[in-house]
Amino acid sequence: MAGSSGGQSAGGPKKARIEIIPLIDVIFFLLATFVLFTLSLNKIQSVPVDLPQATPSAKPNPEDETVVLQVSDGSTVYWNKELVSFAEVPSRLMSYKSSVPSPRVLVTGDDKAKYGAMVNALDEVRKAGIQVSIETTYRPTGR
């Protein structure tokens, strides 16, 4: 029995090891728990908004003097459904601005309109110093 020391191997006493993989798993579990707990503490607060309701039988206001400037292909635009060339737009904008106390222009395009022509129309309206809006719904040419 010489050389045998009560359950120890021939290479000497067995050293204790700290396994790092389970430690990393525990740390990630604690991190995830902490994140979920802090997210549940935040109460999402919102402001109630009363949105206007559309009325299907609404008729256009006859006193509304907003000009609809519809851009089409090339240098063609429609001024309130009237076909005009783009060169006429600045002079029409100036006369419109001088004749109406609060001028407004709605710029829209049809399926033939190009991006550059839309930007040019917006620039002309802004140069004239008129309040401009952009319509984002589809409109057939000349309507």
C-alpha positions as CSV (number, residue, x, y, z in Angstrom):
1,M,0.0,0.0,0.0
2,A,2.9,2.2,-0.3
3,G,2.3,4.9,-2.7
4,S,-1.4,4.7,-2.4
5,S,-2.9,7.7,-0.6
6,G,-6.6,7.2,-0.1
7,G,-8.2,7.8,-3.5
8,Q,-5.7,10.1,-5.1
9,S,-4.4,9.3,-8.5
10,A,-0.8,8.6,-9.2
11,G,-0.2,12.1,-10.7
12,G,-0.8,13.8,-7.4
13,P,-3.8,15.5,-5.8
14,K,-6.6,16.6,-8.2
15,K,-6.9,20.4,-8.6
16,A,-10.2,22.1,-8.4
17,R,-11.2,24.0,-11.6
18,I,-13.6,26.9,-12.1
19,E,-15.7,26.3,-15.2
20,I,-16.3,29.6,-16.9
21,I,-19.0,28.6,-19.4
22,P,-21.8,28.1,-16.8
23,L,-20.7,31.4,-15.2
24,I,-21.2,33.2,-18.5
25,D,-24.7,31.5,-18.8
26,V,-25.7,32.7,-15.4
27,I,-24.5,36.3,-16.1
28,F,-26.4,36.4,-19.4
29,F,-29.5,35.1,-17.6
30,L,-29.2,37.9,-14.9
31,L,-28.6,40.5,-17.6
32,A,-31.7,39.4,-19.6
33,T,-33.8,39.4,-16.4
34,F,-32.6,42.9,-15.5
35,V,-33.4,44.3,-18.9
36,L,-36.9,42.8,-19.0
37,F,-37.6,44.0,-15.5
38,T,-36.5,47.6,-16.3
39,L,-38.6,47.6,-19.5
40,S,-41.7,46.6,-17.6
41,L,-41.2,49.6,-15.2
42,N,-41.5,52.1,-18.1
43,K,-45.1,53.2,-18.5
44,I,-45.8,54.4,-22.0
45,Q,-47.7,57.6,-21.8
46,S,-49.5,59.1,-24.8
47,V,-51.6,62.1,-25.5
48,P,-55.1,61.5,-26.6
49,V,-55.8,62.9,-30.1
50,D,-59.2,63.4,-31.6
51,L,-58.8,63.0,-35.3
52,P,-61.3,64.7,-37.6
53,Q,-63.8,62.4,-39.3
54,A,-64.4,62.6,-43.0
55,T,-67.9,63.2,-44.2
56,P,-68.6,61.4,-47.4
57,S,-71.3,63.9,-48.4
58,A,-69.1,67.0,-47.9
59,K,-69.1,69.4,-50.8
60,P,-66.2,71.6,-51.7
61,N,-66.2,75.1,-50.2
62,P,-67.1,77.6,-53.1
63,E,-65.2,80.3,-51.2
64,D,-62.0,78.4,-51.1
65,E,-59.6,80.1,-53.5
66,T,-56.8,77.5,-53.4
67,V,-55.2,77.0,-56.7
68,V,-54.5,73.4,-57.8
69,L,-51.2,73.2,-59.8
70,Q,-51.0,69.8,-61.4
71,V,-47.7,68.9,-62.9
72,S,-47.8,66.5,-65.9
73,D,-45.2,65.4,-68.5
74,G,-42.6,67.7,-69.9
75,S,-43.3,71.4,-69.4
76,T,-47.1,70.9,-69.1
77,V,-49.0,71.9,-66.0
78,Y,-52.7,72.3,-65.2
79,W,-53.7,75.5,-63.4
80,N,-57.1,74.7,-61.9
81,K,-57.8,72.1,-64.6
82,E,-56.7,74.6,-67.4
83,L,-53.8,73.4,-69.5
84,V,-50.9,76.0,-69.4
85,S,-47.2,75.9,-70.2
86,F,-44.7,75.9,-67.3
87,A,-43.4,79.3,-68.5
88,E,-46.8,80.9,-67.6
89,V,-46.7,79.7,-64.0
90,P,-44.6,82.4,-62.4
91,S,-46.7,85.3,-63.9
92,R,-49.9,83.5,-62.9
93,L,-48.6,83.0,-59.3
94,M,-47.7,86.7,-59.0
95,S,-51.2,87.8,-60.2
96,Y,-52.9,85.2,-58.0
97,K,-50.8,86.4,-55.0
98,S,-51.8,90.1,-55.6
99,S,-55.5,89.3,-56.1
100,V,-56.1,87.0,-53.0
101,P,-55.5,88.0,-49.4
102,S,-54.3,84.6,-48.3
103,P,-53.0,82.7,-51.4
104,R,-52.5,78.9,-51.2
105,V,-51.4,76.5,-53.9
106,L,-51.9,72.7,-53.9
107,V,-49.1,71.1,-56.0
108,T,-50.0,67.6,-57.3
109,G,-48.8,65.4,-60.1
110,D,-50.2,62.7,-62.3
111,D,-48.8,59.4,-63.5
112,K,-46.8,61.2,-66.2
113,A,-45.1,63.8,-63.9
114,K,-41.3,63.6,-63.4
115,Y,-39.6,64.4,-60.2
116,G,-37.7,67.3,-61.6
117,A,-40.8,69.0,-62.8
118,M,-42.4,68.7,-59.4
119,V,-39.4,70.2,-57.7
120,N,-39.5,73.1,-60.3
121,A,-43.1,73.7,-59.6
122,L,-42.5,73.7,-55.8
123,D,-39.6,76.1,-56.3
124,E,-41.7,78.6,-58.3
125,V,-44.5,78.6,-55.7
126,R,-41.9,79.1,-52.9
127,K,-40.2,81.9,-54.9
128,A,-43.6,83.7,-55.1
129,G,-43.9,83.5,-51.4
130,I,-47.2,81.6,-51.4
131,Q,-48.2,78.9,-48.9
132,V,-47.8,75.5,-50.6
133,S,-49.2,72.1,-49.9
134,I,-48.4,68.8,-51.7
135,E,-51.1,66.3,-52.6
136,T,-50.0,62.7,-52.2
137,T,-53.0,60.9,-53.7
138,Y,-53.3,59.9,-57.4
139,R,-55.1,62.2,-59.7
140,P,-55.7,61.5,-63.4
141,T,-54.2,64.0,-65.9
142,G,-56.1,67.3,-66.0
143,R,-58.4,66.6,-63.0
